[in-house]
Structures are given as structure tokens and as C-alpha cells.
């Protein structure tokens, strides 16, 4: 069966027409934004680029939002989510660190199994949602929202320092990989791409958790996307 894949923007709102002067200001701002390895590909395929969390991302392609939505629900769509915060948690006490920050049983994750979870504060309030994958390479792979990049990173870094000061073996590394996510249900009929079984899709940036995903160096991403 032929695989039907649509290129769909990660954000779900329409951008109204802007005055020429304001459009020029936004164009200048775009020059200062970070770009994913697929930036040129998005432009070449009619992606309408907007600023989001310090990145230049496509809000829409040539198709209408309704057509894109229906294609995703009826077939599947591939999303560029390289803007999201990706971190590795390593060391013998990596599970201890994550279970001190999130809800869920991280210790029971099988190799290359991931779970949707929540960062919480000391009172149990929700700070952000994320996906944690227990990789077969001996580290936890964590993906959280780009809009919460700074606070999520500080939260993890502070806990790493706290545990290290107490003698725990734990460390953190920010990953600068490209990241793709595949959605929707029909994608399951022909399997997941190789790589982490849980995609980086907390909140509404590209949908809900549960679709397969794959991280890759930027040099490989365009060929993988095609």
C-alpha cells in the first residue's frame, strides 16, 4: 500500500494580513531567529514562516488548514519539530533525577520505551509536559516544549547540581539534533521509523503524544524527510 504523507506546519493558527511596514519589521525579526535544518525545504514548498519561541517555523503550507488536518487524520503527516528542547540525562542516578522532577514510573521503562509525563513543582503543580525515553544506549532522552525551553532547562540543571553536590552520579547534555514526528493513527499500520519510539510532541505544537518519532543530525534530515 502506498504511503500517503503530507507536509504539515507545526502551529495551528492563521496569520492575518499585515500592513507593509509591520511586515518589513517581522521580516527583519525573522533574520534573527533560529532555523531548523529543513528551513529551506519549508520555503521551497510554500511554507509561511512565523516566529515561535525564538525559531522561524512554518505556520501553513499551500493547502488549507482543513485539508492538512483531514489528511493527517485520514492518512499521516510528517512534522518538523527540531525546535523542541532535547536533553540527555546520563549517569547511574539518572532515573532518580527524573523521578524527582516528573510524575510516572521512569524506572519501569523498557529499553527504547518512552512515556508522556509532567514536570511538577514542589507543591505538585504542573509546570510543563514532556516525553521521557529510556534509550538502549544507557541514558534518558527527554523532549519538552520549545515555549518552556528556558524554565525546563533551568529546572533540570538545578536538580542535577543538587544531586551532584550530594554525591549522586548524574549529568545533563543539551542535544542539538534535528527531530521529526510522524502522526496519525494510520501510520501505525506500517510501523514506526527507526529510532526513539515516542516522538517529541507535548502540548499543541504538533498534536498529542503517542506518534512515532525520530531524531537525526541535520545533515541527514532532508534526505530522511524526502
C-alpha positions in Angstrom: 0.0 0.0 0.0 1.3 3.4 -0.9 2.2 5.6 2.0 0.5 9.0 1.9 2.4 11.6 3.7 1.6 15.3 3.9 3.9 18.2 4.9 2.1 20.0 7.7 3.1 23.0 9.7 3.6 22.6 13.5 1.5 25.5 14.5 -2.3 25.7 14.1 -3.4 29.2 13.5 -3.9 31.6 10.6 -1.8 34.7 10.2 -3.9 37.7 9.1 -2.7 40.2 6.5 -0.3 42.8 7.9 0.5 46.4 7.0 3.6 46.6 4.8 5.6 48.4 7.4 4.8 45.8 10.0 5.5 43.0 7.5 9.0 44.5 7.0 9.6 44.6 10.7 8.6 40.9 11.0 10.9 40.1 8.1 13.9 41.7 9.9 13.0 39.8 13.1 12.9 36.5 11.1 16.6 37.1 10.2 17.5 36.8 13.9 15.5 33.6 14.5 17.0 30.1 14.7 16.3 27.9 11.8 15.8 24.1 11.6 17.7 22.1 9.0 14.5 22.0 7.0 14.1 25.8 6.8 15.0 26.0 3.0 12.8 23.0 2.3 9.8 24.7 4.0 10.3 27.8 1.9 10.7 25.9 -1.3 7.3 24.2 -0.6 5.4 27.3 0.2 5.7 27.3 3.9 4.5 30.6 5.5 7.2 31.2 8.2 6.4 32.8 11.5 8.3 33.4 14.7 7.7 30.9 17.5 9.8 30.5 20.7 12.8 32.1 19.0 12.6 29.9 15.9 11.4 30.6 12.3 8.7 27.9 11.6 6.1 27.2 9.0 2.6 28.1 10.2 0.9 26.8 7.0 1.7 25.4 3.6 -0.2 25.9 0.3 -3.0 23.6 1.4 -5.7 25.0 3.7 -5.6 24.1 7.4 -8.7 22.0 6.9 -7.2 19.9 4.1 -4.0 19.4 6.1 -6.0 18.4 9.2 -8.1 15.9 7.2 -5.0 14.4 5.5 -3.4 13.8 8.9 -6.5 12.1 10.3 -7.1 10.0 7.2 -3.5 9.2 6.3 -0.5 10.5 8.2 1.7 13.6 8.2 5.3 14.3 9.0 6.3 17.3 11.3 9.5 19.2 11.7 9.8 19.6 15.5 13.5 20.3 15.6 12.8 23.5 17.7 11.9 21.5 20.8 14.2 21.1 23.8 16.1 17.8 23.7 18.2 16.7 26.5 20.1 13.6 27.6 20.2 12.6 31.3 23.0 10.1 32.0 24.8 8.6 35.0 23.9 5.8 37.4 21.3 8.1 39.2 19.6 9.4 36.0 16.3 7.7 36.9 16.5 9.2 40.5 16.8 12.6 38.9 13.9 12.3 36.5 11.6 10.7 39.1 12.3 13.7 41.4 11.0 16.1 38.7 8.2 14.2 36.9 5.2 12.0 37.6 5.4 8.5 36.3 7.4 5.3 36.8 10.6 6.0 34.8 12.4 3.1 36.4 10.0 0.6 34.7 10.5 1.8 31.2 12.0 -0.9 28.9 14.9 0.0 26.6 13.8 2.4 23.9 10.4 2.8 25.5 9.0 6.3 26.2 6.3 7.8 28.2 4.4 11.1 28.3 5.0 12.8 31.7 4.7 16.1 33.5 7.3 18.4 35.2 5.8 19.4 38.6 6.8 21.9 41.2 7.3 21.2 44.9 3.6 21.5 45.6 2.7 19.1 42.8 1.6 21.8 40.3 2.1 21.1 36.6 4.9 23.1 35.0 5.1 21.5 31.6 4.6 18.2 29.8 7.3 16.2 28.2 8.3 12.8 26.9 11.0 10.6 28.5 12.6 7.7 26.6 14.8 5.1 28.3 17.3 4.5 25.5 19.2 1.3 25.0 22.4 3.4 25.0 22.2 4.0 28.7 20.7 7.5 29.0 17.3 9.1 29.3 16.2 11.1 26.3 13.9 14.0 27.2 11.9 16.2 24.9 9.8 19.1 26.1 8.2 22.2 24.7 10.1 24.9 22.9 7.9 27.5 24.6 9.2 26.3 28.0 12.8 25.8 26.9 14.4 28.1 29.5 12.4 27.1 32.5 12.6 23.4 31.8 16.3 23.5 31.3 16.9 25.5 34.5 14.7 23.1 36.4 16.8 20.1 35.2 20.1 21.8 35.6 19.3 22.9 39.2 18.3 19.4 40.1 21.5 18.0 38.5 23.6 20.3 40.6 21.7 19.5 43.8 22.2 15.7 43.3 25.8 16.1 42.2 26.5 18.1 45.4 25.0 15.2 47.3 27.3 12.7 45.7 25.0 11.4 43.0 26.3 10.2 39.6 24.2 12.2 37.1 24.7 14.6 34.3 22.8 16.5 31.6 23.6 17.4 28.0 21.5 19.5 25.6 21.1 17.8 22.2 21.2 19.8 19.0 19.7 17.2 16.8 17.0 17.6 14.2 13.8 16.0 15.1 10.9 14.6 13.1 7.5 13.4 14.3 5.0 11.2 12.4 1.3 11.4 13.1 -1.6 9.9 12.9 -3.2 6.6 13.6 -2.9 5.1 10.1 0.9 5.4 10.5 0.8 2.5 12.9 -0.3 0.2 10.1 3.1 0.4 8.5 5.3 0.8 11.6 7.5 3.5 13.1 10.7 4.9 11.8 13.8 3.6 13.4 14.9 5.5 16.5 13.0 6.5 19.6 9.6 5.1 19.8 8.0 8.2 21.3 8.0 11.5 19.4 8.6 14.9 20.9 5.1 16.3 20.8 4.0 17.6 24.1 1.1 20.1 24.0 -0.5 21.5 20.9 2.6 22.3 18.8 2.0 19.2 16.6 -0.7 17.3 18.4 -0.7 14.9 21.3 1.8 12.3 22.4 1.9 8.8 21.0 3.0 9.1 17.4 6.4 7.7 16.5 9.3 10.0 16.0 13.0 10.1 15.0 15.9 12.3 15.9 18.7 12.8 13.4 21.7 15.0 12.7 20.8 17.9 10.4 23.0 16.6 7.6 20.7 13.5 7.3 17.4 15.2 7.9 16.5 16.4 4.4 17.0 13.0 2.8 15.1 11.4 5.6 12.3 13.9 5.2 12.0 13.2 1.5 
